[in-house]
Amino acid sequence: MKRIGFTMQLHAGYEEEYRRRHDALWPELAELLHQAGIGNYSIFLDPGTLRLFAYMEVADPYDPNWLPQQPVMQRWWAMMGDIMDTNPDTSPVSIPLTEVFHLD
């Protein structure tokens, strides 16, 4: 398994809406994430900056280009686009982080 961390940006005033939407995560999206090899996926919110920090573990090998092509993923991004920073293709703006320490 490979560990991946990244940040995203939530729009002001949408903290509870972001949580509500994730509490009602579509079963087909959860299954798609598992099919992509993603597990142990968590998202944390810094309430002072509204910066979201995401951590996930992915199977090795992991193809980061497969998931964005899936219609379920595209529909989820379109639904989330009104409450967070997004790219022109509706995917969230995500900034990859470099792992500098890990304790096993």
MDTraj code that builds the backbone (N, CA, C; nanometers):
import mdtraj as md
import numpy as np

residues = "MET LYS ARG ILE GLY PHE THR MET GLN LEU HIS ALA GLY TYR GLU GLU GLU TYR ARG ARG ARG HIS ASP ALA LEU TRP PRO GLU LEU ALA GLU LEU LEU HIS GLN ALA GLY ILE GLY ASN TYR SER ILE PHE LEU ASP PRO GLY THR LEU ARG LEU PHE ALA TYR MET GLU VAL ALA ASP PRO TYR ASP PRO ASN TRP LEU PRO GLN GLN PRO VAL MET GLN ARG TRP TRP ALA MET MET GLY ASP ILE MET ASP THR ASN PRO ASP THR SER PRO VAL SER ILE PRO LEU THR GLU VAL PHE HIS LEU ASP".split()
xyz = np.array([
    [0.0837, -0.1185, 0.0000],
    [0.0000, 0.0000, 0.0000],
    [0.0878, 0.1244, 0.0000],
    [0.0421, 0.2241, -0.0693],
    [0.1095, 0.3532, -0.0743],
    [0.0209, 0.4551, -0.0033],
    [0.0807, 0.5458, 0.0719],
    [0.0069, 0.6503, 0.1431],
    [0.0092, 0.7778, 0.0598],
    [-0.1071, 0.8435, 0.0499],
    [-0.1200, 0.9679, -0.0261],
    [-0.1884, 1.0720, 0.0617],
    [-0.1344, 1.1924, 0.0626],
    [-0.1961, 1.3039, 0.1323],
    [-0.2091, 1.4224, 0.0381],
    [-0.3179, 1.4954, 0.0517],
    [-0.3379, 1.6145, -0.0309],
    [-0.4333, 1.7089, 0.0392],
    [-0.4351, 1.8338, -0.0055],
    [-0.5271, 1.9317, 0.0504],
    [-0.6242, 1.9801, -0.0560],
    [-0.7386, 2.0288, -0.0090],
    [-0.8407, 2.0899, -0.0933],
    [-0.8934, 2.2100, -0.0167],
    [-0.9723, 2.2937, -0.0828],
    [-1.0222, 2.4148, -0.0173],
    [-1.1746, 2.4185, -0.0184],
    [-1.2323, 2.4300, 0.1006],
    [-1.3769, 2.4404, 0.1171],
    [-1.4171, 2.5871, 0.1153],
    [-1.5327, 2.6188, 0.0588],
    [-1.5838, 2.7551, 0.0598],
    [-1.6432, 2.7877, 0.1974],
    [-1.6327, 2.9122, 0.2369],
    [-1.6823, 2.9582, 0.3670],
    [-1.8317, 2.9323, 0.3811],
    [-1.8691, 2.8847, 0.4982],
    [-2.0093, 2.8626, 0.5295],
    [-2.0616, 2.7257, 0.4906],
    [-1.9791, 2.6399, 0.4344],
    [-2.0249, 2.5093, 0.3863],
    [-1.9703, 2.3912, 0.4658],
    [-1.9215, 2.4169, 0.5855],
    [-1.8632, 2.3096, 0.6659],
    [-1.9638, 2.1973, 0.6928],
    [-2.0825, 2.2337, 0.7391],
    [-2.1832, 2.1315, 0.7708],
    [-2.2374, 2.0648, 0.6449],
    [-2.2503, 2.1386, 0.5379],
    [-2.2982, 2.0803, 0.4122],
    [-2.1980, 1.9784, 0.3585],
    [-2.0698, 2.0104, 0.3688],
    [-1.9652, 1.9172, 0.3249],
    [-1.9754, 1.7875, 0.4058],
    [-1.9901, 1.8013, 0.5370],
    [-2.0028, 1.6835, 0.6233],
    [-2.1304, 1.6057, 0.5888],
    [-2.2414, 1.6765, 0.5693],
    [-2.3687, 1.6102, 0.5379],
    [-2.3585, 1.5286, 0.4100],
    [-2.2978, 1.5870, 0.3074],
    [-2.2858, 1.5147, 0.1803],
    [-2.1982, 1.3908, 0.1941],
    [-2.0935, 1.4001, 0.2723],
    [-2.0068, 1.2835, 0.2901],
    [-2.0705, 1.1791, 0.3821],
    [-2.1516, 1.2215, 0.4760],
    [-2.2241, 1.1262, 0.5604],
    [-2.3215, 1.0431, 0.4762],
    [-2.3658, 1.0997, 0.3644],
    [-2.4588, 1.0304, 0.2744],
    [-2.3872, 0.9846, 0.1468],
    [-2.2597, 0.9471, 0.1604],
    [-2.1804, 0.9035, 0.0444],
    [-2.2546, 0.7947, -0.0321],
    [-2.2611, 0.8109, -0.1615],
    [-2.3301, 0.7144, -0.2464],
    [-2.2619, 0.5778, -0.2366],
    [-2.3376, 0.4712, -0.2189],
    [-2.2773, 0.3369, -0.2146],
    [-2.1979, 0.3052, -0.3406],
    [-2.2468, 0.3503, -0.4558],
    [-2.1741, 0.3213, -0.5804],
    [-2.0409, 0.3967, -0.5864],
    [-2.0305, 0.5104, -0.5195],
    [-1.9036, 0.5814, -0.5145],
    [-1.8069, 0.5102, -0.4203],
    [-1.8571, 0.4656, -0.3061],
    [-1.7718, 0.3892, -0.2141],
    [-1.7167, 0.2651, -0.2832],
    [-1.8018, 0.1954, -0.3564],
    [-1.7577, 0.0760, -0.4294],
    [-1.6543, 0.1122, -0.5363],
    [-1.6760, 0.2220, -0.6057],
    [-1.5817, 0.2662, -0.7080],
    [-1.4448, 0.2973, -0.6470],
    [-1.4438, 0.3642, -0.5326],
    [-1.3172, 0.3944, -0.4657],
    [-1.2439, 0.2655, -0.4288],
    [-1.3179, 0.1675, -0.3793],
    [-1.2554, 0.0387, -0.3484],
    [-1.2037, -0.0295, -0.4745],
    [-1.2801, -0.0234, -0.5829],
    [-1.2355, -0.0823, -0.7093],
    [-1.1065, -0.0170, -0.7583],
    [-1.0912, 0.1116, -0.7299],
    [-0.9708, 0.1838, -0.7708],
    [-0.8506, 0.1478, -0.6846],
    [-0.8749, 0.0746, -0.5753],
    [-0.7658, 0.0366, -0.4863],
    [-0.7462, 0.1316, -0.3701],
    [-0.8461, 0.2165, -0.3434],
    [-0.8373, 0.3150, -0.2352],
    [-0.9003, 0.2575, -0.1086],
    [-0.8299, 0.2728, 0.0011],
    [-0.8804, 0.2302, 0.1304],
    [-0.8281, 0.3233, 0.2383],
    [-0.8774, 0.3054, 0.3582],
    [-0.8338, 0.3865, 0.4723],
    [-0.8296, 0.5348, 0.4342],
    [-0.9425, 0.5857, 0.3871],
    [-0.9537, 0.7209, 0.3327],
    [-1.0204, 0.8103, 0.4365],
    [-0.9516, 0.9173, 0.4745],
    [-1.0051, 1.0132, 0.5704],
    [-0.9854, 1.1541, 0.5183],
    [-1.0788, 1.2426, 0.5552],
    [-1.0662, 1.3844, 0.5224],
    [-1.0849, 1.4629, 0.6517],
    [-0.9940, 1.5565, 0.6771],
    [-0.9966, 1.6390, 0.7973],
    [-1.0143, 1.7843, 0.7567],
    [-1.0793, 1.8620, 0.8421],
    [-1.1029, 2.0039, 0.8155],
    [-1.0290, 2.0894, 0.9172],
    [-0.9557, 2.1897, 0.8686],
    [-0.8995, 2.2929, 0.9549],
    [-1.0030, 2.4043, 0.9582],
    [-1.0763, 2.4205, 1.0691],
    [-1.1843, 2.5188, 1.0714],
    [-1.1371, 2.6633, 1.0584],
    [-1.0120, 2.6907, 1.0890],
    [-0.9610, 2.8276, 1.0778],
    [-0.9349, 2.8708, 0.9350],
    [-0.8929, 2.7767, 0.8507],
    [-0.8586, 2.8104, 0.7118],
    [-0.9546, 2.7493, 0.6107],
    [-1.0398, 2.6576, 0.6568],
    [-1.1302, 2.5791, 0.5716],
    [-1.0530, 2.4910, 0.4737],
    [-0.9267, 2.4654, 0.5059],
    [-0.8443, 2.3746, 0.4259],
    [-0.8813, 2.2327, 0.4658],
    [-0.9065, 2.1488, 0.3659],
    [-0.9335, 2.0073, 0.3870],
    [-0.8039, 1.9299, 0.3665],
    [-0.7737, 1.8389, 0.4567],
    [-0.6583, 1.7514, 0.4426],
    [-0.7103, 1.6101, 0.4228],
    [-0.6706, 1.5483, 0.3137],
    [-0.7154, 1.4124, 0.2837],
    [-0.5974, 1.3166, 0.2923],
    [-0.6252, 1.1985, 0.3464],
    [-0.5266, 1.0919, 0.3559],
    [-0.5923, 0.9645, 0.3060],
    [-0.5206, 0.8921, 0.2209],
    [-0.5722, 0.7638, 0.1760],
    [-0.4566, 0.6694, 0.1484],
    [-0.4891, 0.5429, 0.1543],
    [-0.3934, 0.4401, 0.1185],
    [-0.4425, 0.3770, -0.0108],
    [-0.3500, 0.3552, -0.1024],
    [-0.3855, 0.3009, -0.2327],
    [-0.3050, 0.1749, -0.2617],
    [-0.3656, 0.0864, -0.3378],
    [-0.2996, -0.0372, -0.3771],
    [-0.1806, -0.0044, -0.4675],
    [-0.0853, -0.0922, -0.4666],
    [0.0308, -0.0773, -0.5540],
    [0.0259, -0.1899, -0.6556],
    [0.0090, -0.1663, -0.7834],
    [0.0108, -0.0345, -0.8470],
    [-0.1250, 0.0352, -0.8386],
    [-0.1215, 0.1659, -0.8474],
    [-0.2406, 0.2499, -0.8435],
    [-0.2383, 0.3390, -0.9666],
    [-0.3495, 0.3436, -1.0398],
    [-0.3585, 0.4273, -1.1601],
    [-0.4425, 0.5500, -1.1295],
    [-0.3797, 0.6663, -1.1055],
    [-0.4560, 0.7862, -1.0715],
    [-0.5400, 0.8404, -1.1863],
    [-0.5204, 0.7897, -1.3073],
    [-0.5961, 0.8374, -1.4231],
    [-0.7269, 0.7621, -1.4452],
    [-0.7458, 0.6482, -1.3783],
    [-0.8656, 0.5672, -1.3996],
    [-0.9889, 0.6302, -1.3350],
    [-0.9786, 0.6686, -1.2103],
    [-1.0935, 0.7199, -1.1354],
    [-1.1575, 0.8439, -1.1989],
    [-1.0803, 0.9442, -1.2427],
    [-1.1429, 1.0636, -1.3025],
    [-1.2244, 1.0356, -1.4287],
    [-1.2032, 0.9213, -1.4910],
    [-1.2763, 0.8873, -1.6139],
    [-1.4115, 0.8222, -1.5849],
    [-1.4366, 0.7870, -1.4599],
    [-1.5577, 0.7132, -1.4248],
    [-1.6767, 0.8078, -1.4056],
    [-1.7916, 0.7780, -1.4682],
    [-1.9091, 0.8653, -1.4584],
    [-1.9552, 0.8927, -1.3150],
    [-1.9474, 0.7951, -1.2260],
    [-1.9900, 0.8166, -1.0876],
    [-1.9016, 0.9218, -1.0217],
    [-1.7715, 0.9131, -1.0455],
    [-1.6791, 1.0108, -0.9888],
    [-1.7067, 1.1491, -1.0453],
    [-1.7332, 1.1577, -1.1739],
    [-1.7630, 1.2866, -1.2378],
    [-1.8910, 1.3476, -1.1822],
    [-1.9935, 1.2651, -1.1565],
    [-2.1186, 1.3157, -1.0985],
    [-2.0963, 1.3666, -0.9562],
    [-2.0144, 1.2957, -0.8777],
    [-1.9850, 1.3400, -0.7414],
    [-1.9142, 1.4749, -0.7441],
    [-1.8137, 1.4877, -0.8285],
    [-1.7416, 1.6149, -0.8388],
    [-1.8356, 1.7281, -0.8784],
    [-1.9249, 1.7024, -0.9733],
    [-2.0198, 1.8055, -1.0161],
    [-2.1087, 1.8478, -0.8996],
    [-2.1507, 1.7513, -0.8177],
    [-2.2350, 1.7834, -0.7034],
    [-2.1588, 1.8638, -0.5977],
    [-2.0311, 1.8367, -0.5807],
    [-1.9514, 1.9033, -0.4774],
    [-1.8974, 2.0381, -0.5231],
    [-1.9038, 2.0679, -0.6502],
    [-1.8408, 2.1863, -0.7069],
    [-1.8907, 2.3193, -0.6545],
    [-2.0108, 2.3229, -0.5992],
    [-2.0630, 2.4501, -0.5503],
    [-2.0102, 2.4868, -0.4121],
    [-1.9421, 2.3950, -0.3447],
    [-1.8982, 2.4238, -0.2081],
    [-1.7466, 2.4181, -0.1887],
    [-1.6720, 2.3966, -0.2979],
    [-1.5266, 2.3904, -0.2852],
    [-1.4588, 2.4360, -0.4135],
    [-1.3303, 2.4666, -0.4036],
    [-1.2544, 2.5072, -0.5220],
    [-1.2434, 2.3886, -0.6175],
    [-1.2707, 2.4158, -0.7471],
    [-1.2658, 2.3093, -0.8471],
    [-1.1878, 2.3530, -0.9697],
    [-1.1469, 2.2522, -1.0461],
    [-1.0826, 2.2720, -1.1751],
    [-1.1905, 2.2842, -1.2824],
    [-1.1522, 2.3238, -1.4045],
    [-1.2513, 2.3351, -1.5126],
    [-1.3287, 2.2055, -1.5404],
    [-1.2687, 2.0888, -1.5109],
    [-1.3385, 1.9614, -1.5347],
    [-1.4251, 1.9200, -1.4149],
    [-1.4447, 2.0077, -1.3189],
    [-1.5215, 1.9920, -1.1945],
    [-1.4507, 1.9102, -1.0866],
    [-1.3328, 1.8576, -1.1155],
    [-1.2578, 1.7878, -1.0106],
    [-1.2125, 1.8898, -0.9076],
    [-1.1994, 1.8468, -0.7818],
    [-1.1542, 1.9425, -0.6807],
    [-1.0089, 1.9835, -0.7056],
    [-0.9795, 2.1085, -0.6789],
    [-0.8397, 2.1515, -0.6814],
    [-0.7732, 2.0805, -0.5646],
    [-0.6771, 1.9968, -0.5938],
    [-0.6079, 1.9244, -0.4873],
    [-0.4586, 1.9463, -0.5007],
    [-0.3964, 1.9712, -0.3879],
    [-0.2530, 1.9972, -0.3839],
    [-0.1868, 1.8773, -0.3167],
    [-0.1048, 1.8022, -0.3921],
    [-0.0403, 1.6855, -0.3329],
    [0.0602, 1.7267, -0.2257],
    [0.0700, 1.6451, -0.1234],
    [0.1645, 1.6681, -0.0151],
    [0.2758, 1.5637, -0.0213],
    [0.3937, 1.6027, 0.0216],
    [0.5085, 1.5129, 0.0248],
    [0.5207, 1.4542, 0.1653],
    [0.5230, 1.3236, 0.1736],
    [0.5398, 1.2592, 0.3036],
    [0.6820, 1.2835, 0.3530],
    [0.6951, 1.3344, 0.4732],
    [0.8267, 1.3604, 0.5308],
    [0.8533, 1.2757, 0.6555],
    [0.7512, 1.2080, 0.7068],
    [0.7700, 1.1206, 0.8219],
    [0.6578, 1.0198, 0.8279],
    [0.6927, 0.8976, 0.8683],
    [0.5932, 0.7926, 0.8903],
    [0.6429, 0.7017, 1.0011],
    [0.5584, 0.6737, 1.0990],
    [0.5889, 0.5794, 1.2049],
    [0.4961, 0.4619, 1.1893],
    [0.5529, 0.3462, 1.1707],
    [0.4742, 0.2253, 1.1500],
    [0.4530, 0.1517, 1.2792],
])
top = md.Topology()
chain = top.add_chain()
for i, resn in enumerate(residues, 1):
    res = top.add_residue(resn, chain, resSeq=i)
    for name in ("N", "CA", "C"):
        top.add_atom(name, md.element.get_by_symbol(name[0]), res)
traj = md.Trajectory(xyz[None], top)
